[in-house]
Amino acid sequence: MKCLIILIFATLVVASSAQTAEEKVEEYEEYTVPFNGQKFDAFDWQLCTEVANADPGNVLISPISIKILLNMLYEGSSGETAKELEKKLQLPSDKNLARMKASAVLRSLQAFSMHLKAADPNYVMEIGTKIFVDHSMTPKNWFQRILFLYYNAYIEKLNFTDYKTAVDRVNYWVESVTHGHIRDLISQGNLNHATMLLINAVYFKGSWKSQFQPEETFLGDFETAQGNKKISYMKQTNSFYYSRSPEINAQILRLPYEGQKFAMYIILPEEKNGLQRLIRNVDPLMIRKYIWQMEEVSTEVILPKFKFLYKTDFKPILRKLGLHRIFDSFGEMKGLLQSNKSTNLVVSSVIQKAGIEVGEEGSVAAAASEMQLINKIGIQDELFNATHPFMFFIEDETTGTIVFVGKYIGPETSDVKNSNSKAPGGHVVPAGDVTPSAKRQDASKRTNSTFNYRHSNSPKLIELKQKKIKAELQHSASLMSTLSNRNESKH
């Protein structure tokens, strides 16, 4: 009989324009180049594209949440199972290096969370990892120590045959970490024949660095494959990192959060029905290339307020990406439990429930001084008019970790019901015409080369960008050298 492991993820992100905490966290902040790190690694991108291609609707996943639990399985695996995880997750062959890398990412996220939460309760980053095991099983001592020391994860025993009590306990823990936003994550059916539940929950509530003012919110049409739908739009003009790429036929916008650590990147196809083509044809290298070419320009941003939940089982997707052995009885996860039943441990399901809310809610404060406008006479604003489907991701820019990634293809019913604002003048604005100004229409039609943007004159920014490019090239050279040495040693 197989003993089942269930991997479960609960993730939620809320973006708001709550009052800033900059004055309270000055000692934490550093000057950060807005495109630090590799953005997507291959696993993140493959995961994103597989989910997005399989589901025609709104999608939200947390790659880091999935990788944390797969890393924990890697700790207790051996043989070909360990090698498969190592290869697909791009992990170091030395498990000590792998856990140190994972620990560094987690500690960075958690340390920032504790620091900023103390300064401003409106800004929260919570990461919780917990393992629930059936009371008849005992995890190995070294496995418990590794989880506690490197993953800040705890193990709790439950009687899985007492379905209601066990389900209530697990769901209560998830609700606590996600501040009540993710509920009823598991049901009694998830506990049938289960031996172990590995659960990771992520909750992020961020305050925009440059806030959207509620009085600017208006009702307009969002263009979908099924027709136009009414939705509330946020609007502001400010200085943002922005680029328009003819190669991928899309615009890219960076919306930073307070604290100079996290940012949301939005990739908007130029074509109204171009999202799926963009996802199919673009790779991580292209995204990284055009993000590195972003320049800080005055940009008028029109962005939907949106909110949705997304739940999926990643088992078939992970199989498609080449992870098979954790789902089959190969007896190579013996490092988890002090029992001969560990020889039959398999992963039965990989469930993630994620939610996102993007809006301008929160206590309103003046923020115009926090990002300097660079409008000059004769220079027109760029226009980022997100009135049709787009993809987005939220990154920890200090580590290059993709915390959330998703696509938005249209408003949910709740968005329509809550949209009671009107455009300036009291009229509903049709999609594609939310800014009827002739100047802005002309701006949206310009086909700028990625090398024609107005450059920042800040010597410090230029110097830091050069350092980042040099560091990334050195990292790539080191990686290629390592791979070359491995190939030579095999021969």
WOUR-V244984 format. One record per pair of residues at least 4 apart in sequence whose C-alpha atoms are under 6 Angstrom apart, sorted by sequence separation. I is the first residue (numbers start at 1). J is the second residue. If there is no record, write none. Layout:
i=I j=J
i=I j=J
This chain:
i=40 j=44
i=43 j=47
i=46 j=50
i=49 j=53
i=67 j=71
i=78 j=82
i=85 j=89
i=86 j=90
i=99 j=103
i=103 j=107
i=107 j=111
i=113 j=117
i=116 j=120
i=117 j=121
i=145 j=149
i=146 j=150
i=147 j=151
i=148 j=152
i=163 j=167
i=168 j=172
i=175 j=179
i=223 j=227
i=224 j=228
i=245 j=249
i=278 j=282
i=314 j=318
i=319 j=323
i=396 j=400
i=411 j=415
i=422 j=426
i=423 j=427
i=40 j=45
i=77 j=82
i=86 j=91
i=148 j=153
i=175 j=180
i=223 j=228
i=245 j=250
i=257 j=262
i=269 j=274
i=318 j=323
i=319 j=324
i=337 j=342
i=396 j=401
i=423 j=428
i=429 j=434
i=92 j=98
i=147 j=153
i=160 j=166
i=222 j=228
i=244 j=250
i=257 j=263
i=269 j=275
i=395 j=401
i=422 j=428
i=91 j=98
i=117 j=124
i=175 j=182
i=221 j=228
i=222 j=229
i=244 j=251
i=256 j=263
i=395 j=402
i=74 j=82
i=175 j=183
i=221 j=229
i=243 j=251
i=255 j=263
i=334 j=342
i=395 j=403
i=221 j=230
i=243 j=252
i=255 j=264
i=334 j=343
i=394 j=403
i=220 j=230
i=242 j=252
i=254 j=264
i=394 j=404
i=220 j=231
i=242 j=253
i=254 j=265
i=393 j=404
i=113 j=125
i=219 j=231
i=253 j=265
i=331 j=343
i=393 j=405
i=171 j=184
i=219 j=232
i=241 j=254
i=253 j=266
i=331 j=344
i=392 j=405
i=171 j=185
i=218 j=232
i=252 j=266
i=392 j=406
i=218 j=233
i=252 j=267
i=329 j=344
i=391 j=406
i=217 j=233
i=251 j=267
i=391 j=407
i=217 j=234
i=251 j=268
i=390 j=407
i=250 j=268
i=328 j=346
i=390 j=408
i=44 j=63
i=216 j=235
i=250 j=269
i=327 j=346
i=389 j=408
i=250 j=270
i=326 j=346
i=327 j=347
i=389 j=409
i=249 j=270
i=326 j=347
i=135 j=157
i=130 j=153
i=132 j=155
i=134 j=157
i=135 j=158
i=129 j=153
i=130 j=154
i=131 j=155
i=132 j=156
i=133 j=157
i=134 j=158
i=135 j=159
i=212 j=236
i=130 j=155
i=132 j=157
i=134 j=159
i=163 j=188
i=178 j=203
i=134 j=160
i=315 j=349
i=315 j=350
i=314 j=350
i=313 j=350
i=313 j=351
i=312 j=351
i=312 j=352
i=311 j=352
i=311 j=353
i=310 j=353
i=310 j=354
i=309 j=354
i=309 j=355
i=103 j=150
i=209 j=256
i=308 j=355
i=103 j=151
i=209 j=257
i=308 j=356
i=208 j=257
i=209 j=258
i=307 j=356
i=207 j=257
i=208 j=258
i=307 j=357
i=207 j=258
i=243 j=294
i=306 j=357
i=242 j=294
i=306 j=358
i=241 j=294
i=242 j=295
i=305 j=358
i=241 j=295
i=305 j=359
i=241 j=296
i=240 j=296
i=240 j=297
i=239 j=297
i=239 j=298
i=238 j=298
i=134 j=195
i=238 j=299
i=382 j=443
i=383 j=444
i=133 j=195
i=237 j=299
i=133 j=196
i=237 j=300
i=132 j=196
i=236 j=300
i=132 j=197
i=236 j=301
i=131 j=197
i=235 j=301
i=131 j=198
i=235 j=302
i=234 j=302
i=130 j=199
i=234 j=303
i=129 j=199
i=233 j=303
i=129 j=200
i=233 j=304
i=128 j=200
i=232 j=304
i=233 j=305
i=128 j=201
i=232 j=305
i=127 j=201
i=127 j=202
i=126 j=202
i=298 j=374
i=126 j=203
i=125 j=203
i=125 j=204
i=124 j=204
i=124 j=205
i=123 j=205
i=299 j=381
i=123 j=206
i=298 j=381
i=299 j=382
i=300 j=383
i=301 j=384
i=302 j=385
i=303 j=386
i=299 j=383
i=302 j=386
i=24 j=119
i=21 j=120
i=272 j=388
i=268 j=390
i=267 j=390
i=267 j=391
i=266 j=391
i=266 j=392
i=265 j=392
i=265 j=393
i=264 j=393
i=264 j=394
i=263 j=394
i=263 j=395
i=262 j=395
i=239 j=373
i=262 j=396
i=238 j=373
i=261 j=396
i=262 j=397
i=261 j=397
i=212 j=360
i=222 j=387
i=223 j=388
i=222 j=388
i=231 j=416
i=230 j=416
i=232 j=419
i=231 j=419
i=18 j=207
i=4 j=194
i=5 j=195
i=9 j=199
i=11 j=201
i=13 j=203
i=14 j=204
i=15 j=205
i=17 j=207
i=4 j=195
i=5 j=196
i=6 j=197
i=7 j=198
i=8 j=199
i=9 j=200
i=10 j=201
i=11 j=202
i=12 j=203
i=13 j=204
i=14 j=205
i=15 j=206
i=16 j=207
i=17 j=208
i=3 j=195
i=5 j=197
i=7 j=199
i=9 j=201
i=11 j=203
i=13 j=205
i=15 j=207
i=17 j=211
i=140 j=336
i=139 j=336
i=140 j=337
i=139 j=337
i=140 j=338
i=138 j=337
i=139 j=338
i=138 j=338
i=219 j=421
i=218 j=421
i=219 j=422
i=218 j=422
i=219 j=423
i=218 j=423
i=220 j=428
i=219 j=428
i=220 j=429
i=221 j=430
i=222 j=431
i=220 j=430
i=221 j=431
i=40 j=284
i=81 j=325
i=78 j=332
i=77 j=332
i=77 j=333
i=76 j=333
i=76 j=335
i=76 j=336
i=64 j=403
i=3 j=344
i=4 j=345
i=5 j=346
i=6 j=347
i=62 j=403
i=2 j=344
i=3 j=345
i=4 j=346
i=5 j=347
i=6 j=348
i=8 j=350
i=10 j=352
i=12 j=354
i=14 j=356
i=62 j=404
i=4 j=347
i=5 j=348
i=6 j=349
i=7 j=350
i=8 j=351
i=9 j=352
i=10 j=353
i=11 j=354
i=12 j=355
i=13 j=356
i=14 j=357
i=15 j=358
i=16 j=359
i=17 j=360
i=61 j=404
i=4 j=348
i=8 j=352
i=10 j=354
i=12 j=356
i=14 j=358
i=16 j=360
i=17 j=361
i=18 j=362
i=19 j=363
i=61 j=405
i=16 j=361
i=17 j=362
i=18 j=363
i=19 j=364
i=60 j=405
i=19 j=365
i=60 j=406
i=59 j=406
i=59 j=407
i=58 j=407
i=58 j=408
i=58 j=409
i=36 j=397
i=39 j=400
i=38 j=400
i=37 j=400
